[in-house]
Amino acid sequence: MNRYQELNRKETKIAVLGLNTEGIRYALDFAQRFKTTVYDETTSTASNIQDLLLSKDLDLDLSNFEIDLAHNESDLRAAGVFYLNGLSTSVMDWESIKRSASKIGKSLSVGDWVILGPHIDADLAEVVLLEIIQKSSGLKLGSGFEMCFHPSAVDMNNFNNMGNDLKMSHNLIVSEVEKILSRKRKNEGGASYISYQNLDAELTEIKNKIRQLWIPMLNNMTRETFGEFVNLSMNSGFLDAYSHLRLSNESKVNWRRFFKLVLRFGIKEELEEVLLFEQKRIAV
C-alpha cells in the first residue's frame, strides 16, 4: 500500500511545513480529506491549531477539518507524506527551508514521501535539500523515501539538467501527488512527468553546469563571501577543492583541474562518470 492509499484510509498524516498564507491554504485543503498536521518554526509558541490560525487572523470553524499542530519532530513522525511549502513568510527564506528539510529528514520513516512546493528551486533542491534530508534521515532517495516536485513547477520550468535518480523518484509518485493536491492533470497523457535523458546527455549537462555555473560563480566571490558560502553550504567536496585552489593564489580556475581536485576530495558519483566521459571524448 502506498502513502496516498494510507492517507485515504486515515492510517497516516500529511505534514505541512512553512505556514504563510499559501501554506495554510494547502493545509486546510488537505485537512478536509486527510489527517493533517502543520509545523512552522515561527509558531512554536501556539498551544493548538486554533491559536495558530487566530494569530494569523483566521477565525475558522474547524469541525470539518482533521488538522492539528506539531510542536516537535516526535509529532511530525506520525506523518507519512511531508509537504515542504518553501515559504514561511511572504518571501523566500532559504535558511528556514533548509531547517525545515532537516526536520523532515529527522522525522522520515522508510517509504515516506516528500513533496516540494512550487517555489522551491529544482537545482537547489537537488544539490542542497536532498543532501540534507538524506543525511538527517540516514535514508536514501529511491530505496528509503521518494521525493516529488509540485506539478505546477514542472509545468513552468525546465528540469532537463536534473539527475535521473530524482526524476525517477518524482515520476514514481507524481500521479498520486496530483491527487493529494486536488490538481487536474494537464492533459490526457497523464501526470506531470519529467523526461529522462540518456547517460551521455545527462553527464554533459552536469559537466556544463560545473564549467558554466559553479566555476564562474566561485571565481567572482570575494574571500569574505566565499567564507560565508562555505559556512552555509552542504557540498563540501566542491568547496574543499576550491579552497585548495584559492590557497594557491590562482585567480581563475581551470575547470579540468577543478574536476580532478573534486574527485580527490570526494563528491557525487556522477562526477566520476563525467570525468571518464570527458577522457573518452578526448581520446576519440
N, C-alpha and C positions, 0 to 999 in steps of 0.2 A: 504494500500500500504506500502511495507517495504522500508527500506533505499536503497537497491540495485535498486529497481524499480525507486525510486526517482532520484538516480544518473543517470540512463539511460535516464530519462525524462528531465534531466538538471534542476531539481527542488531543488536540494541541492548540496553541495560540499563534497569532501573528503579532510580532512586536514592532512598533513604530518608533524609531529614534530620530529626533530632530523635529521639534514641535513649534515651528512657526505656523502661520495661518494655513499654509498648504499642507504641512504635516498633520495638523489637527483634522483638516478636511479628509485626508486619506484615512486617518484613524477612525473617524466617525463613520465613514463609508464602510470600512472593513467590519466595524463593530455591529453593524446591522445584519451581518451574515455570519461572522466568525467570532470566536472568542479573541479579544484583542487586549494587549497591554501596551502602554506608552511609557517612554522614558526620554528624559532630556536633562542634561547636567545642570541646567539653569532652574529646574523645577524641583530640586530635591527637598525643598522646604515644604512643599504641598503635602498635606496628610492624606488626601484622597483625590480621585479624579474630578469630583465636583469642585473642590477647592482650586484645582488646577485650571479648570475651564473658567471659573469665576475670575481668576487672576488675569485671564486673557479676555475679559469682558464677554464671556459666553455663558448665558444662563439657560441651560437646556434641560428638558425632562429626559433623563437617561433610562427610563423604564424599558425602552425598546432597544437599548444598546447593551451588548456584552463587552464592557470595557472597564479596565482598572489601571491603576498607576503602579509601575515598577519602581522601587526605590533603590535597587542594587542588582548586582549580577545574579544573585540567587533567584530573585523574582523573574529575571529575564530567561533563566534556564527552562521555564515552563513553556517557552515558545519553540516552535519548530520552523517558523518562517520569520525572517528578520527583514524589515523594510527600512533601509537607511535613506532618509529623506534627502540629505545633502544640504539642507538649510536649517539653521537653528533660529536665525532671525530673518530680517528681510534681505540680508546679504550673505554671500558665501563665506563661511568661516572654516578654512581648511584644517586648522588645528583642532577645532571641535569635531569635525568629521573624522579625523584620524583617531581621536579619543573614543568616539562612538564605535569606530571599526574595531578598536581594541576591546571594548566592552562586548561587542558581538562575538569576537573570537573567543573570549573567556567564557561565553555562555553557550557556545555551539556544542551540539551532540552529533554523532555520526548520522548522516542522512539529511541534515538540516539544509535549508535554502536561504540564500542572501539575495535580496532584490535591491539594486542600486537605483536611487531616484533619478529623475530626468536631468537634474542639474549637475550631476557628478561627471567630471571629465573622464572619458574612457581610458586615455593614456595614463593619467594619474591613478585611476583605479587599478590598472594592471600593474604598474610599477610600484605603487606605494600601498594602496589599501589591501590588495590581495596578499602582499607580503606580511602586512600587519596581522591580518586575520589568520593566516597560516601559522605564524609564529605564536600568536596568542592562544590559538586553539590546539596546536600540535596536530592538526588535521591537514590533509592535502586536498586541493581542488580536484574534483572528479572522483576520488576514492573515499574522501571523508565528508565533503559537503559540495553543494552546487551554488553557482553564482549566476545571476541574470541581470542584464541591463533593462531599464524601463523601455518598453516598446516605442514610446514617443522619441526617445533618444536615438534609437536605431533608425527610425523614420527620417530623422533630421541630420544625422551625422554619418561620416564615412568611417567604417570600422575595419577597412581592409588591412591596415597595418597591425592589427591585433594578433597575438599568437593564437594558434588553432586550439590549444587546450581551453582557453577561456571562451572561444567561440563555441566549442563543443559543449561546454557546460551550459552556456546560455541557450543554445538550440535544444538541449535536452529537456529543459523545463519551461521554455518561454510560452508554449501554448497554454499550460496550466497557470502560469503567472498572469497571462492576459485575462483569464477567468477570475483570478483573485482581484485584479484591478478593475473588473467590470468593463473591460475595454473591448469594443468590437474589432474583429480582425480587419486589417486594412484592405484586404482583397479576398477573392475567392480561393486564392492559392494557399491560404493558411496564415500562420502566425508570423511575427516579425523576426524571421531567422536571419542570421548573419552568414554570408557566403564564406566558404573556406577558400584558402589559396593552396596551390601546390607548394611543395617544400622549397623549391628554388625561389619562387616569388616571395614566400614568407621570409626567407633568410635575406633576400635582397632588401626587403622593407626594413628589417632590423638593422642591417648594415648601414643603410642610407639614413635611418633615424639617428644613429650614433654619429655618423660623419657630418650630417647637415644640421642636427639639432643640438645634441649634447656637447660636442666639441666647441662649436661657436659660443654656446651659452656659457660654458665653463671658462672659456678664454676671455670673455667680456666681463667676468666678475672681478670686482676688486678683492683684495685679500680679506677685507672685513666681511664683505658679502659672502665670499666663499666660506669663511669660517662659520657664519650663520647657517649657510646651506648644509654644511657638514653636520651641524648640530640637529637640524630638522629632518634630515633625510634618513631613510632606512637602507638605502642602497650602497652599502659600504664598499663593495668591490669597485664601482666606478670611482668613488671618492678617494679610496686608498691609492688607486692607480694615478689619479690626477694629482693628489698631494705629492706623490713621488716625483712627478714631472715638475710641479711647481717649485719643489726644493732644488731642482737642478737649474733654476732661473731661466727656464725655457719660456719664451714669451708666447709662442704659438705651438700647438701640439700636433705632431704628426699622428694622424688618426690610426695608421697601421701599427705604430709603436704603442699607441694607447691601447689598442686591441690586445696586444701581447702582454702588456702590463696587467690589464684587467683579468686576463686568463690566469696570470700568475697569482693574483690576489684572490681569485675565486669569484665567479659570477654565474649568471644563468647559463644553463646547459646550452641554450640556443646559440650563445656566442661562440662556443667551441665549434658548433656546426657552421657558423658564419665564417670563422677563420678557415676551416677546412674547405668550405665552398670557395672562398677567395683564393686560397692557394691552388685549388684545382683549376680555377678560371685562368690564373696567371700561367700555370703550367701548360695549358692548352694554347 
